[in-house]
């Protein structure tokens, strides 16, 4: 019984993480249609750095939340961030949302923890 529960859990988690990766790929494909290859590479590098934690729930939005934060050394120069501390489900101290400005009034939004 325990082995089956563990196997079911492992299968459910594998499907969950595959869904998260599929979401990221689909949204980043939309971002690639809006930005230059240089800017796309900068965005992907920024996300990979954030991915040292946990990133998920990617989407394109028409609005942003949070406060502006300069990001020197990136092709997008700044982000909007809504950051919180304490009580993060992933066990880290900081979590929240990031919005990266894109052309045509769009923002790439994702959650990090």
MOSULBEL-V703056 format. One record per helix or strand. SS is the DSSP state (H for helix, E for strand). FROM is the first residue (numbers start at 0). TO is the last residue. If there is no record, write none. Layout:
# MOSULBEL-V703056
ss from to
SS FROM TO
SS FROM TO
This chain:
# MOSULBEL-V703056
ss from to
H 1 33
H 36 49
E 54 60
E 66 69
E 77 84
E 93 100
H 102 104
E 106 111
